[in-house]
């Protein structure tokens, strides 16, 4: 009888460990999704800033030309 109880306890322990692993995995996936979204947002902001910088450079060049005339 003792061996059956021991086996049942071990099985329950392993089941609990598996459940915990599954929860951890889900949390990691959620965290990765958040990081991916943040990365995408930062890339969009970077592109916007680069475009703005180029525009300001062009404007600066135009103003320099006008000033030299």
Secondary structure as GFF3:
##gff-version 3
##sequence-region A 1 69
A	DSSP	alpha_helix	2	68	.	.	.	ID=ss1
###
